[in-house]
Amino acid sequence: MLKINKTTDAGKVNISLEGRLDTVTSPELEAELKETMDGISELTLDFAALDYVSSAGLRVLLAAQKTMMNQGTMKIVNVNEVVMEIFEVTGFTDILKIEP
């Protein structure tokens, strides 16, 4: 299960995720991002309550990063040790902007 909370403020969007970002739930985030990313300049993904990311979730994050590179910035904040380890093992720490 994945819970998505979104706040928008003048071209800046903050999306908080709670639960697991996996094969079952990643289409939900993908749909939310597609709907949200038009015309925004800053995207922040808050992973404070995210427990796990699968390869399907990583693909969604990579697609969002590619989109945001053309129109602004994307950062991921509040990443826990489990998710950070997944980012490190997959090399995503080199691709994504991750802040503690």
Secondary structure as UniProt FT lines:
FT   STRAND          2..9
FT   TURN            10..11
FT   STRAND          12..21
FT   TURN            23..25
FT   HELIX           26..36
FT   TURN            38..39
FT   STRAND          42..53
FT   HELIX           55..69
FT   TURN            70..71
FT   STRAND          73..77
FT   HELIX           81..90
FT   HELIX           92..95
FT   STRAND          98..99
//
